[in-house]
Structure formats: structure tokens, C-alpha cells
Amino acid sequence: AVVSTQSTGIIGVMMSCLVPVILVGFISFIDSTVVLSQEFFVAFHWLLLANSAVNPVLYGIVNPFFRRAYIKLLRHIKQIIWTKWCGPVVKKCRRVTAPIRDQDLK
């Protein structure tokens, strides 16, 4: 049931991004007198771009191999960010501040 719900969601997202573009292309091919405004073409091309951006996320949700690869990639990125940007700041703060002892709180 979970797999069918996920696949239905994926198909729904892909169809909502692709069907308008396909319909406009088909209509303009059959009847060249139909003229659509530039805003429609821009919006439909943004839908195509959105489809390209959403596909890797959807594959990561559904496919366990993609999911493991994403988790591995995110951990690697987190490690890079931590060591490059956060690491020196934390080390510097640790050197400057002394640990709090029970005596200091009395």
C-alpha cells in the first residue's frame, strides 16, 4: 500500500509538470493559429525545470539505493561544512573558555 501511494504521488507530480507542456506543444503543432502569450511559455518551461529539480528528490524518497547515497552525500557535506567553517570557531572558543566546575557555581 505504501509503495502504490508513493508511486501514485510520483506519477502525479510528474504529470502535473509535464502535461501542460505537452498539451500546449500538441495544440500549437495542430493549429498554428493558436497564439499563446509569452507568460504561458515561460510558466510551462518553469514547470519543466521544476520537474527536473523534483525528480532526484522523489527518487531519493522511493528508491532505497538513492536514499542511502543521499544520506552518505549529506553526511559528507555536513562534515566538510563543519570542518571548514564551524570547526575553527569551536576550537577557538574551547581554548578561550575554561570548563565550568561545580565550585564556580557556588
C-alpha positions as CSV (number, residue, x, y, z in Angstrom):
1,A,0.0,0.0,0.0
2,V,2.9,2.4,0.8
3,V,4.6,1.6,-2.5
4,S,1.4,2.3,-4.5
5,T,0.8,5.5,-2.7
6,Q,4.4,6.7,-3.3
7,S,4.3,5.7,-7.0
8,T,0.9,7.5,-7.4
9,G,2.4,10.6,-5.8
10,I,5.4,10.5,-8.1
11,I,3.3,10.0,-11.2
12,G,1.0,12.8,-10.1
13,V,3.9,15.2,-9.6
14,M,5.5,14.3,-13.0
15,M,2.1,14.5,-14.8
16,S,1.3,17.9,-13.3
17,C,4.7,19.2,-14.5
18,L,4.7,17.6,-18.0
19,V,1.0,17.5,-19.2
20,P,0.6,21.3,-19.6
21,V,3.8,21.5,-21.7
22,I,2.8,18.5,-23.8
23,L,-0.7,19.9,-24.4
24,V,0.5,23.3,-25.4
25,G,3.0,21.8,-27.8
26,F,0.4,19.5,-29.3
27,I,-2.2,22.2,-29.7
28,S,0.3,24.7,-31.3
29,F,1.5,21.9,-33.6
30,I,-2.0,21.0,-34.8
31,D,-3.4,24.6,-35.0
32,S,-0.8,27.2,-35.8
33,T,-3.3,30.0,-35.5
34,V,-3.5,29.5,-31.7
35,V,-1.2,32.1,-30.2
36,L,-0.3,31.9,-26.5
37,S,1.3,34.7,-24.6
38,Q,4.9,34.7,-23.6
39,E,3.9,34.3,-20.0
40,F,2.4,30.9,-20.7
41,F,5.5,29.6,-22.4
42,V,7.7,30.9,-19.6
43,A,5.4,29.3,-17.0
44,F,5.5,26.0,-18.8
45,H,9.2,26.0,-19.1
46,W,9.5,26.6,-15.4
47,L,7.3,23.6,-14.9
48,L,9.8,21.5,-16.9
49,L,12.6,22.9,-14.8
50,A,10.6,22.1,-11.6
51,N,10.2,18.6,-12.8
52,S,13.9,18.2,-13.3
53,A,14.5,19.6,-9.8
54,V,11.9,17.4,-8.1
55,N,12.9,14.1,-9.8
56,P,16.1,13.5,-7.7
57,V,14.2,14.2,-4.5
58,L,11.4,11.8,-5.5
59,Y,13.8,9.1,-6.4
60,G,15.5,9.6,-3.1
61,I,12.3,9.1,-1.3
62,V,11.3,5.9,-3.1
63,N,14.4,4.1,-4.0
64,P,16.5,2.7,-1.1
65,F,19.7,2.9,-3.1
66,F,19.2,6.5,-3.9
67,R,18.2,7.2,-0.3
68,R,21.5,5.6,1.1
69,A,23.5,7.6,-1.4
70,Y,21.8,10.8,-0.5
71,I,22.4,10.2,3.2
72,K,26.0,9.4,2.6
73,L,26.4,12.6,0.5
74,L,24.6,14.8,3.1
75,R,26.9,13.4,5.8
76,H,29.9,14.2,3.7
77,I,28.7,17.7,3.0
78,K,28.0,18.2,6.7
79,Q,31.5,17.0,7.6
80,I,33.0,19.4,5.1
81,I,31.0,22.3,6.3
82,W,31.7,21.5,9.9
83,T,35.5,21.2,9.4
84,K,35.9,24.2,7.1
85,W,33.6,26.7,8.7
86,C,32.4,25.6,12.2
87,G,35.4,23.7,13.3
88,P,37.9,26.6,13.7
89,V,35.4,28.7,15.6
90,V,34.5,25.9,18.0
91,K,38.2,25.1,18.7
92,K,39.0,28.8,19.3
93,C,36.1,29.0,21.7
94,R,37.2,25.9,23.6
95,R,40.7,27.3,24.0
96,V,39.5,30.7,25.4
97,T,36.8,29.5,27.8
98,A,37.6,27.2,30.7
99,P,35.2,24.4,31.6
100,I,32.6,25.2,34.3
101,R,33.2,23.5,37.5
102,D,30.9,22.9,40.4
103,Q,33.0,25.2,42.6
104,D,32.3,28.1,40.2
105,L,28.6,27.8,40.5
106,K,28.5,28.2,44.4
